[in-house]
Amino acid sequence: MAEITAALVKELREKTGAGMMDCKKALNEVQGDIEKAIDWLRTKGLSAASKKAGRVAAEGLVGVAANGTKGAVIEVNAETDFVGRNDQFQKFVAAAAKLALDNGGDLAKVAAAPFPGTGRDVQGELTNLIATIGENMSLRRSASLSVSDGVVVAYTHNAVAPDLGKIGVLVALESTGDKTKLAALAKQFAMHVAAASPQSLTVAELDPALIERERAVLAEKAGQSGKAADIIAKMVEGGLRKFHQEVVLLEQAFVMDGKTKISKVVEEAAKQVGAPVNLTGYLRFALGEGIEKKSEDFAAEVAAQLKK
């Protein structure tokens, strides 16, 4: 039997929003496995964990850059939020985003690319910045999108400077239609992606493991109803359709009106731009997602900075 510590209960509570005692019971039921505990709470109707991202605390900035038919996004991490507000760091991330655009989002190529006006490559400039600011930093990830004819639009949420923020989004629309109107639509889609955090563009592209996990939770929950097997099967399939509407971009309701499916908005956009429109891809980088970092209180963070 794994030890159910207060820290473990706290972590589960933060991830699910469930009550303290429910979290403790869930962890006891699954021998301390956080992911299984999340699913256990969901089967009991005690958690909306699928809609909550895990709490992460990696700092730094996400930078975006777009130029007509192509765009790139990059994440550069640092130890504290103070660095994200540092002018030198912001200039570095902005330049790195433009270099990511030039190098197709290939992080290795970005790291090796000459950094403007320094005689160093990007990694060398970052090393120099680490020595100057006195805090560890890293190039974490980068990616790009492009279209043959259409637009790629970039958007940053919680921006601290132009094209720099906590969430960076790219949206690609293929169309021979009016590029100005197309770009305006892509910007709205990018804002939607930032807010709705879809897991995939289409149902077919959704991670099979994610689907099976959801199916198992739905089956367990439906089984508690005591209904016949055929009714339970229909309940599960209905639940999966609702799940798709929550996590698949083309199935989601457009945040601008809260009801029209994104795929329908794309279809109807042809009337506005004068040609068929195809949403071919999106990228969403949220600062620190997937990174676990020891949490520190704000006072400790300030004290650490004053010692440097």
C-alpha positions as CSV (number, residue, x, y, z in Angstrom):
1,M,0.0,0.0,0.0
2,A,1.5,3.3,-1.1
3,E,1.7,6.1,1.5
4,I,-1.0,8.7,0.9
5,T,0.8,11.9,1.8
6,A,-0.8,15.3,2.3
7,A,1.2,16.5,-0.7
8,L,-0.3,13.8,-2.9
9,V,-3.8,14.7,-1.8
10,K,-3.1,18.4,-2.4
11,E,-1.8,17.6,-5.9
12,L,-4.9,15.6,-6.8
13,R,-7.2,18.3,-5.4
14,E,-5.5,21.0,-7.5
15,K,-5.8,18.8,-10.6
16,T,-9.5,17.9,-10.2
17,G,-11.2,20.4,-7.9
18,A,-12.6,17.5,-5.8
19,G,-12.9,17.7,-2.1
20,M,-10.1,16.8,0.3
21,M,-11.7,13.7,1.7
22,D,-12.8,12.5,-1.8
23,C,-9.2,12.9,-3.0
24,K,-7.9,10.9,-0.1
25,K,-10.4,8.2,-0.7
26,A,-9.7,8.0,-4.4
27,L,-5.9,7.7,-3.7
28,N,-6.5,4.9,-1.2
29,E,-8.7,3.1,-3.7
30,V,-5.9,3.1,-6.4
31,Q,-2.9,2.7,-4.2
32,G,-1.7,6.3,-4.7
33,D,-1.7,6.4,-8.5
34,I,-2.6,10.1,-9.4
35,E,-3.9,9.3,-12.9
36,K,-6.0,6.4,-11.8
37,A,-7.3,8.5,-8.9
38,I,-8.4,11.2,-11.4
39,D,-10.3,8.6,-13.4
40,W,-11.8,7.1,-10.1
41,L,-13.1,10.5,-9.1
42,R,-14.6,11.0,-12.6
43,T,-16.5,7.7,-12.5
44,K,-18.1,8.9,-9.3
45,G,-19.0,12.3,-10.8
46,L,-16.7,14.1,-8.4
47,S,-14.3,15.6,-10.9
48,A,-14.1,17.4,-14.2
49,A,-10.5,16.6,-14.6
50,S,-10.6,16.2,-18.4
51,K,-11.2,19.9,-18.6
52,K,-8.5,20.9,-16.2
53,A,-4.8,21.1,-17.2
54,G,-2.3,19.9,-14.6
55,R,-0.9,22.6,-12.5
56,V,2.6,23.4,-13.9
57,A,5.0,26.2,-12.9
58,A,7.7,26.4,-15.6
59,E,8.4,30.1,-16.4
60,G,9.7,32.0,-19.4
61,L,7.9,33.0,-22.6
62,V,6.3,31.6,-25.7
63,G,7.1,33.6,-28.9
64,V,5.3,33.5,-32.2
65,A,6.1,34.8,-35.7
66,A,4.1,34.6,-38.9
67,N,4.6,35.9,-42.4
68,G,1.8,35.3,-44.9
69,T,1.8,31.5,-45.6
70,K,4.0,30.3,-42.8
71,G,4.3,30.7,-39.0
72,A,6.4,29.4,-36.1
73,V,6.1,29.2,-32.4
74,I,8.9,28.7,-29.8
75,E,9.0,28.2,-26.0
76,V,12.0,29.4,-24.0
77,N,12.0,28.4,-20.3
78,A,13.5,30.1,-17.3
79,E,13.4,29.5,-13.6
80,T,11.3,32.4,-12.5
81,D,8.6,34.8,-13.8
82,F,11.0,37.7,-13.2
83,V,13.0,36.6,-16.3
84,G,9.9,36.7,-18.5
85,R,9.6,40.4,-17.7
86,N,13.3,41.0,-18.4
87,D,13.8,43.2,-21.6
88,Q,16.9,41.3,-22.7
89,F,15.1,37.9,-22.4
90,Q,12.1,39.3,-24.3
91,K,14.3,40.5,-27.1
92,F,16.0,37.1,-27.2
93,V,12.7,35.1,-27.4
94,A,11.4,37.5,-30.1
95,A,14.5,37.0,-32.2
96,A,14.4,33.2,-31.6
97,A,10.8,33.1,-32.9
98,K,11.8,34.9,-36.1
99,L,14.7,32.4,-36.5
100,A,12.2,29.5,-35.9
101,L,10.2,30.9,-38.8
102,D,13.2,30.9,-41.0
103,N,14.2,27.4,-40.0
104,G,10.8,25.7,-40.2
105,G,10.4,25.3,-36.5
106,D,13.4,22.9,-36.3
107,L,14.7,23.5,-32.7
108,A,18.2,22.1,-33.5
109,K,18.6,24.4,-36.5
110,V,17.3,27.3,-34.4
111,A,19.9,26.6,-31.7
112,A,22.7,26.5,-34.3
113,A,21.5,29.6,-36.3
114,P,23.6,32.8,-36.1
115,F,22.0,35.2,-33.5
116,P,21.8,38.7,-35.1
117,G,24.5,41.1,-34.3
118,T,26.5,39.0,-31.8
119,G,28.8,36.7,-33.7
120,R,27.3,33.8,-31.6
121,D,24.7,31.2,-32.5
122,V,21.4,31.1,-30.7
123,Q,22.5,28.6,-28.1
124,G,25.7,30.6,-27.5
125,E,23.6,33.8,-27.0
126,L,21.4,32.0,-24.5
127,T,24.4,30.8,-22.6
128,N,25.7,34.4,-22.5
129,L,22.2,35.5,-21.3
130,I,22.3,32.9,-18.6
131,A,25.6,34.3,-17.4
132,T,24.3,37.9,-17.5
133,I,21.0,37.4,-15.8
134,G,22.2,34.6,-13.4
135,E,19.4,32.2,-14.0
136,N,19.2,28.9,-15.9
137,M,17.3,29.0,-19.2
138,S,16.6,26.6,-22.0
139,L,15.2,26.3,-25.6
140,R,12.4,23.9,-24.9
141,R,10.5,23.3,-28.1
142,S,9.5,24.9,-31.5
143,A,7.2,24.1,-34.4
144,S,5.8,25.6,-37.5
145,L,2.8,25.6,-39.9
146,S,2.6,26.5,-43.6
147,V,0.1,26.6,-46.4
148,S,0.6,26.7,-50.2
149,D,-2.2,29.3,-50.7
150,G,-3.9,31.0,-47.8
151,V,-2.7,32.4,-44.5
152,V,-1.0,31.4,-41.2
153,V,-1.9,33.7,-38.4
154,A,-0.2,34.0,-35.0
155,Y,-1.8,35.0,-31.7
156,T,-0.5,35.4,-28.1
157,H,-2.6,35.3,-25.0
158,N,-1.6,37.0,-21.9
159,A,0.9,39.0,-24.0
160,V,3.7,40.8,-22.2
161,A,5.0,42.3,-25.4
162,P,4.1,42.0,-29.1
163,D,4.1,38.3,-30.1
164,L,5.3,37.2,-26.6
165,G,3.2,35.7,-23.9
166,K,2.1,32.7,-21.9
167,I,0.2,31.1,-24.7
168,G,1.2,31.1,-28.3
169,V,-1.2,29.9,-31.1
170,L,-0.8,29.4,-34.9
171,V,-3.8,28.7,-37.2
172,A,-3.5,27.8,-40.9
173,L,-6.3,28.3,-43.4
174,E,-6.0,27.2,-47.0
175,S,-7.9,29.2,-49.5
176,T,-7.6,31.2,-52.7
177,G,-10.0,33.8,-51.3
178,D,-9.6,37.3,-49.9
179,K,-6.5,37.1,-47.7
180,T,-7.5,40.1,-45.5
181,K,-10.8,38.5,-44.6
182,L,-9.1,35.1,-44.3
183,A,-6.6,36.5,-41.8
184,A,-9.3,38.1,-39.7
185,L,-11.1,34.7,-39.5
186,A,-7.9,32.9,-38.7
187,K,-7.3,35.4,-35.8
188,Q,-10.7,34.5,-34.4
189,F,-9.9,30.8,-34.7
190,A,-6.6,31.4,-33.0
191,M,-8.3,33.1,-30.1
192,H,-10.7,30.2,-29.9
193,V,-7.8,27.7,-29.8
194,A,-6.1,29.7,-27.0
195,A,-9.4,29.6,-24.9
196,A,-10.7,26.1,-25.8
197,S,-7.4,24.2,-25.9
198,P,-8.4,21.5,-28.3
199,Q,-6.5,18.2,-28.3
200,S,-6.7,17.5,-32.1
201,L,-7.9,19.0,-35.3
202,T,-10.2,16.1,-36.2
203,V,-11.7,13.1,-34.5
204,A,-9.5,10.8,-36.6
205,E,-6.4,12.6,-35.3
206,L,-7.3,12.2,-31.6
207,D,-4.9,10.1,-29.6
208,P,-6.4,6.5,-29.4
209,A,-5.1,6.1,-25.9
210,L,-7.1,9.2,-24.8
211,I,-10.2,7.8,-26.5
212,E,-9.9,4.5,-24.8
213,R,-9.3,6.1,-21.4
214,E,-12.4,8.2,-21.9
215,R,-14.4,5.1,-23.0
216,A,-13.4,3.2,-19.9
217,V,-14.5,6.1,-17.6
218,L,-17.8,6.4,-19.4
219,A,-18.4,2.6,-19.3
220,E,-17.7,2.5,-15.6
221,K,-19.9,5.4,-14.9
222,A,-22.8,4.2,-17.2
223,G,-22.5,0.7,-15.6
224,Q,-23.5,2.2,-12.3
225,S,-26.9,3.1,-13.7
226,G,-28.0,-0.5,-13.6
227,K,-29.5,-0.2,-17.2
228,A,-29.4,-3.0,-19.8
229,A,-26.1,-3.6,-21.7
230,D,-27.5,-2.1,-25.0
231,I,-28.6,1.1,-23.2
232,I,-25.2,1.3,-21.5
233,A,-23.5,1.0,-24.9
234,K,-25.5,3.9,-26.3
235,M,-24.8,6.0,-23.2
236,V,-21.1,5.4,-23.8
237,E,-21.2,6.3,-27.5
238,G,-23.2,9.4,-26.6
239,G,-20.6,10.3,-24.0
240,L,-17.9,9.9,-26.6
241,R,-19.6,12.2,-29.0
242,K,-19.9,14.8,-26.3
243,F,-16.2,14.3,-25.5
244,H,-15.3,14.9,-29.1
245,Q,-17.2,18.2,-29.0
246,E,-15.1,19.2,-26.0
247,V,-11.6,18.3,-27.3
248,V,-11.7,18.2,-31.1
249,L,-11.2,21.6,-32.8
250,L,-13.6,21.1,-35.7
251,E,-16.2,19.6,-33.4
252,Q,-16.1,22.4,-30.8
253,A,-18.6,25.2,-30.5
254,F,-17.1,28.5,-31.7
255,V,-16.3,30.7,-28.7
256,M,-17.5,33.8,-30.5
257,D,-21.1,32.6,-30.4
258,G,-21.0,29.5,-28.1
259,K,-23.1,27.4,-30.5
260,T,-21.9,27.1,-34.1
261,K,-19.5,24.2,-34.7
262,I,-16.1,25.3,-35.9
263,S,-16.4,23.0,-39.0
264,K,-19.6,24.9,-39.9
265,V,-18.0,28.2,-39.5
266,V,-15.2,27.1,-41.8
267,E,-17.7,25.9,-44.4
268,E,-19.7,29.2,-44.2
269,A,-16.5,31.3,-44.5
270,A,-16.4,30.6,-48.2
271,K,-19.2,33.1,-48.7
272,Q,-17.1,35.8,-46.9
273,V,-13.8,35.2,-48.7
274,G,-15.1,34.2,-52.1
275,A,-13.6,30.7,-52.2
276,P,-13.7,27.4,-50.3
277,V,-11.8,27.5,-46.9
278,N,-10.0,24.6,-45.3
279,L,-8.6,24.7,-41.7
280,T,-5.5,22.6,-42.2
281,G,-3.8,22.9,-38.9
282,Y,-3.2,24.7,-35.6
283,L,-0.5,24.8,-32.9
284,R,-1.0,25.8,-29.3
285,F,2.0,26.2,-26.9
286,A,1.1,27.0,-23.3
287,L,4.1,28.0,-21.2
288,G,5.3,25.1,-19.1
289,E,2.6,22.6,-20.0
290,G,3.8,19.1,-19.2
291,I,6.6,20.3,-17.0
292,E,6.7,19.5,-13.3
293,K,8.4,22.1,-11.2
294,K,8.8,22.4,-7.4
295,S,6.4,25.1,-6.3
296,E,7.8,28.0,-4.3
297,D,5.9,30.8,-2.7
298,F,6.2,34.4,-4.1
299,A,8.2,35.5,-1.0
300,A,10.8,32.8,-1.5
301,E,11.0,33.6,-5.2
302,V,11.8,37.3,-4.3
303,A,14.3,36.3,-1.7
304,A,16.1,34.0,-4.2
305,Q,16.3,36.9,-6.7
306,L,17.7,39.3,-4.1
307,K,20.5,36.8,-3.3
308,K,21.7,36.9,-6.9
